[in-house]
Amino acid sequence: MTLGLDSVLDHSALGLTDEDLLELYRKMLLARRLDERMWALNRQGRVPFVVSVSGHEATQVGAAYAIDPQKDWSMPYYRDLAFALTIGITPEQVFAGVFAKEMDTSSGGRQLPNHWSEPDLNVFTQSSVIASQYPQACGIAYDLKRRGSDAIVVVDGGEGSTSEGDWHEAMNFAGIHELPMVFLIQNNLYAISVPAASEVAGQVADRAVGYGMPGVVVDGNNVLDVYGAMSAAVARARAGEGPTLIEAKTYRYYAHTSDDDDKLYRTKEEVELWRRKDPIPNFRQYLVEQRLLSAEEERRIEEEVTSRIAEAVKTTESSAAPTDAVSHLYANPITPTEAVTTIEPEPEGETGTLISAVNRTLHQLMEEHDDMVVFGEDVADPTGGVFKATVGLTEKFGADRSFNTPLAESLVIGLGIGMAAAGSHPVAEIQFADYIHPAFDQIVSEVARTHYRSNGRWTLSMTIRTPYGGGIHGALYHSQSVEAFYTHVPGLKVVVPSTPADAAGLLRAAVEDPDPVMVLEPKKLYRLATGPVPGAGHVVPIGKAALRRMGNDLTIIAYGTMAHFSVQAADVLAAEGIDVTVLDLRSLRPLDWPSIEAAVQRTSKVLIVHEDNGFMGYGAEVAAQIAEKSFEWLDAPVRRFTAPDVPAFPFAASLENQVMPDVDGIVEQARSLARW
């Protein structure tokens, strides 16, 4: 086996001073010794888990040394200990994560070690999910470019991550928009145990040309090679010339993590071969030959590093353990406390449709918030969205604030995360809720957990809009209801309007809330529901239900299209002498429990209506809470009226009508319950 990584070492052409070279060496040695100490602590049983960096030091130190962490953004992944140390993460911060202490500035002991997060250094919080960082980095870079900043974004990963769709979606978007980015791929030949030959077709760097950017291969064990390539890529990005892909070929000397046994898939001979390319002794030799590192200086640096690590271990190991596991779920936690007991009056405004209310509110919000950006598939003018929700935004506010994305839902959400992290107010549109599933990981693992996993240090003020539900003959893939998936996830807020006024008020509340909010818009009502469209400033508080009808015989609890139908059903029932309360939840998470409780206590009979499947549907949670908290007030079992367990609504009108709950069905169910 040959390595083929020999390179010419010459720091003079790179503009590096003698002190720079010694600092590079110091950081590489610090990373190696710290890594060795973590492994020792693990073997001693003092820490449960470590991720190794040994072998990657030249790649990471050389790359990090080429950026300005005071203005540039970086997204180091979990093996990037040396990168983190070089940009300013301290050994104390590292060990606080390793020991899972309260003083852990990355997560407060909530995440595994080496999941870097430091707002003061523009290091956005990282998760364990492979490749999710790439679309997010694009969002940050897009925001920087839109604001006219000369800052750049460096996003790191292993060669295994380049098999993920998120990587390809991000590369494509970065190339299209010529974003100020550097994609640094550290190819250590293994994705845990899977060899590169089984995970990468060809060479990673060669893929760059397909995305309209240069690809560079460097000797990842040569710190000067990496620094040179990185400096050129950074300069290119700052000059507005677009992104660069750098593939650094290197090797990890230890197992993937302390839970891995690399002897199962690597031979001793292979490891020893790469040990001969160890970046630290090779760079040390270069320094000696350049008469920059005397034996005395080498000893002094070694002692300094050893002392620094010992001090950090002592400080952090004895520090306090975290005690609060439930804080920072939301930046703005909402706990409804007062029940609505009167019918909500209609606000003043011109009569319009629900979709016109969405469009008008987007225009108002874009006018008021210069940092608001709207994007998704087909949202830009002249199309303005397949339902025309975004018509006129591009024309009025510019193509940088209302733009089309590629057909890549995970990218769409990832972009929003990055933009929100950088301080903008993104409104990401998923064209149909049926197609939100590729973005599930970004929403559930990233959007919803950012505030919690960063221990409150990062906040994502982000809105996700998507039309959902049936009633338009959209068939299996344009009729789905997804609320049960996302209301299950702590960290998200989920709202559903049923009137034009609520569409306007909830959308404004979502955009102005510091937390991520998903707005599910019932497309059946886009043009069916009409009513007053209030002027600018109208807000519907998240977490507050609305009474649409007030009666004493039974309560219908619904939302979206079913709330609209339930009001119609209540009018039919009233003519029959059945007095019905209709409670439109509007906010599914947080749930307005006080208003539900008050309605249950007033009528003692409850019918829950939604168009999603019944089994594990959202209504099951509402029914469970009523049974648990208000059982003594019930005069009849809680009843649900939902779609049957079919995948989604069929295309033929005769079939869709069989499965989608309608006014007649609600009336029939309510009659039956009233007779109980």
Disulfide bonds with the S-S distance in Angstrom:
none
